[in-house]
Amino acid sequence: MNNEQNNSFTEMPRPFEVAPEVPVVEPSPKPDKKSKRIITIICIIIILACCGYLLCQQDFMQDRLKAWSFKPTAEISALEEKLNLTDAGKLIFNASEPVLEQREAFNEHCESHEKEISILGCYTNRKIYLYDIKTDELPGVVESTAAHELLHAIWERLSSSERNIIQAKLNQVYTDNYDLLSKDLELYNTQEQNEELYVRAATQIAELPSYLEDHFAKYFNDQNAIVDYYSSYITPFRKLEKEMEELEQELTELGEKIDQNTAKYQSDADSLATEVDEFNNCANTLNCFSSQYAFNTRRNELVAKQSALDALYDEINTDIDTYNQKVEKYNNNLLRTEELENIINSNANPGELIK
């Protein structure tokens, strides 16, 4: 018997390996026609929304590009600083490429061939043109004009809904400031009046409804300062205008008084002349007066009437002198007004008086 022990082991075979379970992917069902329509509609809405957004931003994008490329002169930069504009105001101001121009160049861009009309600036073809007025007699005129034209540029960029809301607020402003605004607005048609009222409210009226104050604050850091510019340059005109209105009233009243006193003087003089003739005839007639006392009494009456007539004559002449002085002052004020108007009138030759 072989007792030899076998110490070797035979390698056991590997157990059978089971492949991992692979999930079965079922093909997704094809979308039905209704789903396709919904997806198409959503895509169209997204595309339209994007187009609408880009369209709404068109002005903004154009303004950004033009403002970025605009190189202002030192005078325009100083003017912009004086207006104290917000970032939104600066954007539109620079996008409008403002320029200060001398008379001939200015008249080419801002057409007005009527000598009686003073045009200080204009906003045309999305550009601001300003008449380069250099005078110490009308402080604030260029600043006020620049703000005025900037507001035209702002109005052009407002949506219809914004304009409608603003217009509702402006109607009350017009009612409250009728005497100040109505005369200028009469020069424009109905559509233009809305825009002009918007511009004038911002540049001429300090007390505005809170909505309008908030609106203009988007473009001006200090809207009251803009009003001050207008007040500064318009004050000399208003002062002369007020003086002339007062003089007109005084001349009317004084003229009526002179006419009345002249008529009275002529009537009293004729009457006195008749009475003096009667007195003289009576004095030359025997026993016409009953006594010396009667003669003296009648004579004293006539002398008193003559004295009163002389006083009336002197009063008329004094009033005539005063009237002529007022006429001279009125004419001087008129000439002074015309001189100031010619300073800001690009259609007037230097030193020329409007006839």
Steps between C-alpha positions, in 0.01 A plus 500: 500500500640816399481722804655798327283811558427728205547858624415677172163656423335524171390856415126535531326633190358861516135518565285611204494883467161653434508813284353811670142580420467754220187716510288479199455842338172532331474749212318823597163543344478745214337831596151533377382791281356695795833493684678618188263796470556599863877484460477706180282762669740524795794545263315771309413680825863486613620631164244781501589593856866517408421710193278728708770544760760579238260744335434674830872522560568635152504865611712414800751305291519774240540763771778304664685468172458867402583627849811283508622634165408865572792728584363816667680832481619665818199735488254213465667312786473809720138541398423139586655550842289810562183307417594247771358206309447146625659210313179459300498871419867496398439201274225669301677836500819357354310268267337814359847631414439858624687778325532876552486685170546853372218679319542376143565136584223502759246639253582222256403237756220686679299649220303811582495788258259721694689790654251542783554144627797428723616141484757413764540135412340205328485123514492354153611170348569381856762771548509811722609831351553802725547862401833611645382802699773675692365778720500594867165673461302176475661252741380142470365532146721228347456266799123539489495442126715189528266354763202592281636315197612204710142461620384480138747214454369331816139539387581330170624196691196466727253223429137576421390370838753724680385802302136433583572483873717811488243690294233439761726663761596785268137601447481617862833680466362688200185598690698619802744702286270612221618862492863393472460220243198575283648778287800297383300181445255677271775500235485119468245248376335255741753222453794736540341663804531180704872481437554873555305489825722213615814699420378823656379330816851369565681823415260767630290358786662437838200350679383186319294193592715238671469262204651757266769593751600133521491471123724799434731387782595209273682748279580806716657481843353843578202598288453822698844613383377458143204725582743753650692516170177586322402757761841667482491569130129576473496744795627803299228440242232458766612815681484706182169344405349578840623860487355541151166355606489743794599788273230407252241509777634831632507650151145390436373652824706817462399539136133476596553758774673738257219459248234566763679802646571636154132472409405663831758774451370577153142507620580715805718732291219552250252561780734740679567688179127553457461614860797739469349655186168546680677655800696738285194605306313555825791695645485733201126550536366764734320368804552133392628416844286603789799599710876495519466204731309304236765591244785387726320179598442403139853589402644292787290203386644525150854537633451186715374307197800619301732388780333157509529478122869592517557232767326244279716610208814453708378159619438389141848610396656323799310183414609531138863526611456196724326315218786572260756388758314170544481458123875553478559246777266254332684538169836460673377178663374384163836567340677327789276198459579488131872523575478203737288307253759560229768353724314168496358532148722326247305664216588853609820669394725623782386840622187491288170615646181323406272736311 
